[in-house]
Amino acid sequence: MKIQPNIGKIDRIIRAILGTALIVIAFLVLGAADGRIGGIIATVFGVLLIATAITRYCVGYALFHYSTLKNK
């Protein structure tokens, strides 16, 4: 079974920017490198946002049959 992309271009860009920002904030402000829980949580969410931007697939969108792709 092939997974169909459900994330559009603008959504993808926003996820990549927010994911990168979360990771930077996690390490510079929230202490992810020191093992602080807030930094670790922010890093995990940042990585998830970047992963969904790369794969163009969001499980949450799929659960609700939602997509930000433009119709062909």
C-alpha positions in Angstrom: 0.0 0.0 0.0 1.4 3.3 -1.1 1.0 6.3 1.3 -0.5 9.3 -0.6 0.9 12.7 0.3 -1.5 15.0 2.1 0.6 18.1 2.8 0.7 21.0 0.3 3.6 23.3 -0.5 2.9 26.1 1.9 2.0 23.7 4.7 5.3 21.9 4.0 7.4 25.2 4.2 5.7 26.2 7.4 6.4 22.8 9.0 10.0 23.0 8.0 10.5 26.5 9.3 8.7 25.8 12.6 10.5 22.5 13.1 13.9 24.1 12.6 13.0 26.9 14.9 11.8 24.5 17.6 15.1 22.6 17.4 17.2 25.7 17.6 15.1 27.0 20.6 15.3 23.6 22.3 19.1 23.7 22.2 19.8 27.4 22.8 17.0 28.2 25.3 15.4 25.1 26.7 18.6 23.1 27.5 18.1 20.0 25.3 21.8 19.4 25.3 21.7 19.3 29.1 18.9 16.7 29.1 16.2 19.1 30.3 12.8 17.7 29.6 11.4 20.9 27.9 14.3 20.9 25.5 13.9 17.2 24.7 10.1 17.6 24.1 10.7 20.6 21.8 13.4 18.7 19.9 11.0 15.7 19.3 8.2 18.0 18.1 10.7 19.8 15.8 12.0 16.6 14.3 8.4 15.4 13.8 7.5 18.6 11.9 10.6 18.3 9.7 9.9 14.6 9.0 6.3 15.4 7.9 7.6 18.2 5.7 10.1 15.8 4.1 7.7 12.9 3.6 4.7 15.2 2.7 2.5 13.0 4.9 0.8 13.7 8.2 -0.9 10.9 10.1 -3.2 13.4 11.9 -4.5 14.7 8.5 -5.0 11.1 7.3 -7.1 10.2 10.4 -9.5 13.0 9.6 -9.3 12.6 5.8 -7.9 16.1 5.5 -5.4 17.4 3.0 -3.7 20.7 2.1 -2.8 19.6 -1.4 -4.5 21.5 -4.2 -6.9 19.4 -6.3 -5.4 18.2 -9.6 
